[in-house]
Amino acid sequence: EYRLEADVHMNVNTRLFPDTLSTLKELKKRGARVGIISTKYRFRILSYLEEYLPKDFLDIVVGGEDVKAPKPSPEGVQFALEHLGSTPEETLYIGDSTVDAETARNAGVDFAGVLNGMTTAEELRIYPHKIIMQNLEELVQ
């Protein structure tokens, strides 16, 4: 029942933050591999982003159907690292919640917090982090 309702409402009510696309494109230009790890279904993420990004822009998208345990389990990050042939040492996990910070910690990867969600800087600072940013664009400044 949830999935049927989500099919109707989720993507039409999803909005990208203003600096998301420009930051992702700049990261790719600089040679970064870019991926998404989400509890949302992969097909929904891909169908939403096809309007904004070239087809093969993202190096990986890990959706809820790709893991047995949702965040803050490290499983999604480990899945991405394995499929990208990457290591925790060369990975930066960016998120806007304490669940994201816990996921990064549990996976043994660096974390960068961004304050465009409901979580405060004080809440994110409790966790190991490289930076807490007001917006994603700070990553490439």
Backbone as CSV, one residue per row, in Angstrom:
resi,resn,N_x,N_y,N_z,CA_x,CA_y,CA_z,C_x,C_y,C_z
1,GLU,0.820,-1.187,0.000,0.000,0.000,0.000,0.872,1.262,0.000
2,TYR,1.950,1.238,0.834,2.857,2.395,0.881,3.479,2.633,-0.492
3,ARG,3.920,1.556,-1.134,4.578,1.701,-2.434,3.641,2.303,-3.479
4,LEU,2.400,1.906,-3.466,1.436,2.470,-4.418,1.243,3.964,-4.184
5,GLU,1.147,4.373,-2.934,1.018,5.798,-2.614,2.301,6.551,-2.968
6,ALA,3.446,5.934,-2.682,4.730,6.568,-3.004,4.877,6.749,-4.511
7,ASP,4.398,5.784,-5.283,4.459,5.909,-6.746,3.719,7.155,-7.225
8,VAL,2.663,7.510,-6.540,1.856,8.667,-6.925,2.467,9.974,-6.413
9,HIS,2.957,9.974,-5.173,3.291,11.230,-4.506,4.778,11.546,-4.331
10,MET,5.632,10.545,-4.262,7.006,10.803,-3.837,7.784,11.684,-4.821
11,ASN,7.889,11.298,-6.062,8.719,12.065,-6.995,8.156,13.452,-7.291
12,VAL,6.848,13.569,-7.393,6.280,14.880,-7.695,6.469,15.864,-6.549
13,ASN,6.717,15.358,-5.356,6.928,16.219,-4.190,8.390,16.305,-3.776
14,THR,9.284,15.777,-4.579,10.710,15.831,-4.298,11.315,17.037,-5.004
15,ARG,12.183,17.750,-4.306,12.857,18.927,-4.869,14.349,18.833,-4.586
16,LEU,15.144,19.197,-5.567,16.588,19.299,-5.357,16.901,20.638,-4.701
17,PHE,17.870,20.648,-3.815,18.318,21.917,-3.250,19.028,22.701,-4.357
18,PRO,18.992,24.031,-4.298,19.477,24.864,-5.408,20.911,24.583,-5.863
19,ASP,21.806,24.233,-4.971,23.207,24.039,-5.345,23.569,22.589,-5.630
20,THR,22.600,21.699,-5.630,22.896,20.272,-5.811,23.505,19.973,-7.180
21,LEU,22.830,20.338,-8.249,23.299,19.989,-9.593,24.641,20.627,-9.912
22,SER,24.798,21.904,-9.603,26.068,22.570,-9.906,27.215,21.949,-9.117
23,THR,26.955,21.564,-7.873,28.013,20.955,-7.057,28.365,19.570,-7.582
24,LEU,27.367,18.772,-7.897,27.641,17.433,-8.429,28.414,17.508,-9.742
25,LYS,28.028,18.437,-10.602,28.731,18.587,-11.879,30.169,19.047,-11.674
26,GLU,30.403,19.919,-10.717,31.764,20.370,-10.420,32.601,19.229,-9.841
27,LEU,32.012,18.434,-8.976,32.732,17.281,-8.418,33.137,16.312,-9.527
28,LYS,32.220,16.027,-10.439,32.538,15.137,-11.559,33.639,15.732,-12.428
29,LYS,33.563,17.037,-12.679,34.581,17.721,-13.482,35.963,17.573,-12.847
30,ARG,35.990,17.538,-11.516,37.250,17.391,-10.783,37.688,15.937,-10.642
31,GLY,36.909,15.019,-11.205,37.313,13.614,-11.212,36.722,12.752,-10.115
32,ALA,35.813,13.287,-9.334,35.187,12.495,-8.274,34.178,11.518,-8.865
33,ARG,34.054,10.409,-8.209,32.959,9.492,-8.520,31.812,9.859,-7.579
34,VAL,30.613,9.883,-8.112,29.467,10.378,-7.362,28.378,9.305,-7.328
35,GLY,27.833,9.097,-6.141,26.761,8.121,-6.000,25.744,8.557,-4.966
36,ILE,24.668,7.828,-4.925,23.600,8.066,-3.960,23.342,6.769,-3.226
37,ILE,23.193,6.890,-1.906,22.786,5.761,-1.075,21.530,6.223,-0.350
38,SER,20.435,5.522,-0.591,19.153,5.983,-0.065,18.306,4.812,0.396
39,THR,17.350,5.129,1.260,16.354,4.127,1.630,15.222,4.092,0.600
40,LYS,15.161,5.101,-0.277,14.173,5.093,-1.358,14.561,4.019,-2.376
41,TYR,13.589,3.603,-3.165,13.881,2.632,-4.212,14.729,3.262,-5.318
42,ARG,15.662,2.489,-5.824,16.573,2.954,-6.872,15.822,3.437,-8.110
43,PHE,14.800,2.699,-8.540,14.074,3.091,-9.754,13.444,4.466,-9.590
44,ARG,13.002,4.779,-8.388,12.368,6.074,-8.148,13.403,7.195,-8.214
45,ILE,14.570,6.960,-7.639,15.661,7.944,-7.674,16.069,8.201,-9.121
46,LEU,16.298,7.128,-9.863,16.738,7.262,-11.249,15.689,7.957,-12.115
47,SER,14.428,7.616,-11.918,13.393,8.256,-12.740,13.284,9.739,-12.423
48,TYR,13.486,10.105,-11.166,13.441,11.525,-10.804,14.632,12.271,-11.396
49,LEU,15.821,11.705,-11.275,17.035,12.412,-11.702,17.238,12.446,-13.206
50,GLU,16.532,11.600,-13.953,16.729,11.594,-15.415,16.360,12.935,-16.039
51,GLU,15.553,13.706,-15.358,15.184,15.037,-15.836,16.330,16.042,-15.663
52,TYR,17.244,15.749,-14.736,18.265,16.724,-14.351,19.698,16.352,-14.730
53,LEU,19.967,15.062,-14.859,21.345,14.614,-15.079,21.437,13.703,-16.297
54,PRO,22.580,13.727,-16.992,22.780,12.778,-18.097,22.646,11.336,-17.593
55,LYS,22.303,10.448,-18.481,21.993,9.050,-18.136,23.036,8.371,-17.244
56,ASP,24.288,8.433,-17.586,25.313,7.717,-16.825,26.135,8.643,-15.938
57,PHE,25.554,9.736,-15.500,26.269,10.706,-14.675,26.670,10.114,-13.325
58,LEU,25.741,9.448,-12.654,26.032,8.860,-11.349,26.794,7.558,-11.526
59,ASP,27.785,7.382,-10.689,28.587,6.158,-10.769,27.897,4.984,-10.096
60,ILE,27.051,5.270,-9.117,26.274,4.216,-8.470,25.077,4.837,-7.763
61,VAL,23.994,4.081,-7.753,22.823,4.425,-6.949,22.440,3.167,-6.189
62,VAL,22.454,3.267,-4.874,22.081,2.155,-4.010,20.734,2.506,-3.393
63,GLY,19.737,1.707,-3.709,18.404,1.933,-3.175,18.060,0.936,-2.099
64,GLY,16.919,1.134,-1.499,16.463,0.262,-0.428,16.376,-1.200,-0.825
65,GLU,16.115,-1.452,-2.103,16.013,-2.843,-2.560,17.365,-3.533,-2.706
66,ASP,18.453,-2.768,-2.606,19.794,-3.331,-2.789,20.424,-3.836,-1.493
67,VAL,19.793,-3.568,-0.365,20.358,-3.941,0.933,19.318,-4.659,1.775
68,LYS,19.806,-5.427,2.733,18.902,-6.097,3.677,18.604,-5.201,4.866
69,ALA,19.610,-4.418,5.272,19.457,-3.557,6.443,19.582,-2.096,6.021
70,PRO,18.617,-1.254,6.377,18.677,0.159,5.996,19.685,0.928,6.843
71,LYS,19.964,2.171,6.406,20.810,3.056,7.200,20.229,3.145,8.614
72,PRO,21.052,3.161,9.615,22.484,3.434,9.651,23.387,2.215,9.488
73,SER,22.831,1.108,9.016,23.682,-0.027,8.687,24.702,0.414,7.643
74,PRO,25.926,-0.084,7.720,26.939,0.265,6.720,26.781,-0.488,5.404
75,GLU,25.771,-1.340,5.309,25.628,-2.220,4.152,25.562,-1.465,2.824
76,GLY,24.815,-0.381,2.761,24.707,0.388,1.510,26.040,0.976,1.092
77,VAL,26.783,1.518,2.042,28.109,2.077,1.744,29.046,0.965,1.301
78,GLN,29.021,-0.155,2.007,29.878,-1.279,1.632,29.541,-1.798,0.239
79,PHE,28.260,-1.856,-0.090,27.811,-2.264,-1.416,28.387,-1.320,-2.469
80,ALA,28.285,-0.011,-2.216,28.803,0.976,-3.164,30.307,0.854,-3.320
81,LEU,31.024,0.739,-2.212,32.482,0.624,-2.280,32.899,-0.605,-3.077
82,GLU,32.227,-1.701,-2.830,32.551,-2.940,-3.546,32.320,-2.786,-5.049
83,HIS,31.193,-2.217,-5.418,30.868,-2.076,-6.834,31.702,-1.011,-7.543
84,LEU,32.197,-0.042,-6.792,33.055,0.988,-7.390,34.532,0.622,-7.317
85,GLY,34.860,-0.422,-6.581,36.265,-0.769,-6.384,36.986,0.287,-5.563
86,SER,36.274,0.886,-4.620,36.819,1.973,-3.797,37.139,1.477,-2.400
87,THR,37.827,2.321,-1.659,38.156,2.014,-0.268,37.519,3.054,0.643
88,PRO,37.330,2.709,1.903,36.806,3.696,2.852,37.691,4.943,2.949
89,GLU,38.985,4.784,2.811,39.917,5.904,2.950,39.757,6.951,1.846
90,GLU,39.226,6.565,0.692,39.071,7.522,-0.408,37.611,7.937,-0.609
91,THR,36.801,7.729,0.434,35.372,7.979,0.324,34.924,9.063,1.292
92,LEU,34.076,9.949,0.805,33.430,10.961,1.636,31.926,10.762,1.494
93,TYR,31.284,10.527,2.612,29.834,10.331,2.653,29.223,11.648,3.104
94,ILE,28.321,12.187,2.306,27.702,13.475,2.598,26.237,13.241,2.949
95,GLY,25.805,13.859,4.041,24.415,13.684,4.437,23.924,14.814,5.305
96,ASP,22.606,14.810,5.536,21.996,15.897,6.302,21.281,15.431,7.563
97,SER,21.606,14.227,8.024,20.925,13.710,9.209,21.892,12.942,10.106
98,THR,21.457,12.727,11.339,22.281,11.923,12.242,22.343,10.475,11.758
99,VAL,21.303,10.016,11.077,21.337,8.664,10.500,22.454,8.581,9.459
100,ASP,22.620,9.622,8.654,23.716,9.644,7.679,25.067,9.650,8.389
101,ALA,25.187,10.440,9.441,26.447,10.490,10.199,26.755,9.126,10.818
102,GLU,25.739,8.469,11.350,25.922,7.133,11.924,26.305,6.128,10.842
103,THR,25.702,6.261,9.679,26.011,5.356,8.563,27.476,5.481,8.176
104,ALA,27.941,6.719,8.038,29.352,6.945,7.692,30.264,6.353,8.763
105,ARG,29.955,6.631,10.027,30.774,6.099,11.125,30.781,4.575,11.096
106,ASN,29.619,3.969,10.932,29.521,2.503,10.925,30.269,1.884,9.748
107,ALA,30.362,2.625,8.635,31.063,2.123,7.448,32.548,2.452,7.467
108,GLY,32.964,3.285,8.410,34.384,3.651,8.492,34.822,4.597,7.398
109,VAL,33.897,5.466,6.940,34.239,6.456,5.916,34.090,7.857,6.506
110,ASP,34.773,8.821,5.905,34.658,10.202,6.346,33.247,10.720,6.079
111,PHE,32.838,11.673,6.913,31.494,12.245,6.814,31.575,13.754,6.671
112,ALA,30.728,14.298,5.801,30.527,15.745,5.686,29.041,15.998,5.873
113,GLY,28.717,16.833,6.842,27.324,17.157,7.103,26.916,18.407,6.353
114,VAL,25.679,18.419,5.886,25.144,19.598,5.216,23.809,19.945,5.887
115,LEU,23.626,21.224,6.159,22.512,21.663,6.984,21.276,22.061,6.176
116,ASN,20.907,21.261,5.198,19.705,21.580,4.444,18.536,20.683,4.821
117,GLY,18.712,19.891,5.849,17.625,19.052,6.351,17.108,19.609,7.663
118,MET,16.586,18.744,8.480,16.025,19.156,9.767,17.050,19.082,10.901
119,THR,18.199,18.484,10.642,19.203,18.275,11.674,20.048,19.520,11.862
120,THR,20.365,19.828,13.108,21.166,21.013,13.410,22.654,20.698,13.375
121,ALA,23.459,21.736,13.273,24.918,21.574,13.306,25.349,20.930,14.615
122,GLU,24.732,21.321,15.716,25.083,20.758,17.021,24.836,19.248,17.045
123,GLU,23.744,18.813,16.440,23.450,17.380,16.397,24.471,16.632,15.544
124,LEU,24.900,17.222,14.443,25.866,16.561,13.562,27.273,16.567,14.154
125,ARG,27.614,17.615,14.881,28.965,17.729,15.453,29.289,16.634,16.463
126,ILE,28.285,15.967,16.970,28.494,14.862,17.912,29.257,13.727,17.234
127,TYR,29.099,13.619,15.926,29.682,12.513,15.162,31.002,12.937,14.531
128,PRO,31.879,11.964,14.271,33.107,12.301,13.539,32.745,12.911,12.186
129,HIS,33.421,13.999,11.821,33.119,14.662,10.556,34.338,15.439,10.064
130,LYS,34.367,15.654,8.774,35.391,16.491,8.144,34.951,17.938,8.125
131,ILE,33.646,18.152,7.887,33.103,19.506,7.781,31.594,19.437,7.998
132,ILE,31.065,20.516,8.559,29.619,20.720,8.612,29.361,21.967,7.767
133,MET,28.575,21.828,6.707,28.392,22.903,5.726,26.973,23.468,5.792
134,GLN,26.847,24.748,5.520,25.529,25.363,5.404,24.814,24.868,4.146
135,ASN,25.597,24.643,3.079,25.031,24.145,1.830,26.083,23.310,1.111
136,LEU,25.631,22.543,0.167,26.496,21.604,-0.547,27.612,22.296,-1.324
137,GLU,27.332,23.480,-1.787,28.290,24.236,-2.596,29.627,24.475,-1.872
138,GLU,29.601,24.522,-0.549,30.819,24.712,0.228,31.847,23.614,-0.041
139,LEU,31.380,22.491,-0.503,32.278,21.370,-0.794,33.258,21.680,-1.910
140,VAL,32.876,22.544,-2.824,33.722,22.828,-3.987,34.260,24.248,-4.014
141,GLN,34.079,25.001,-2.956,34.589,26.374,-2.913,36.050,26.404,-2.522
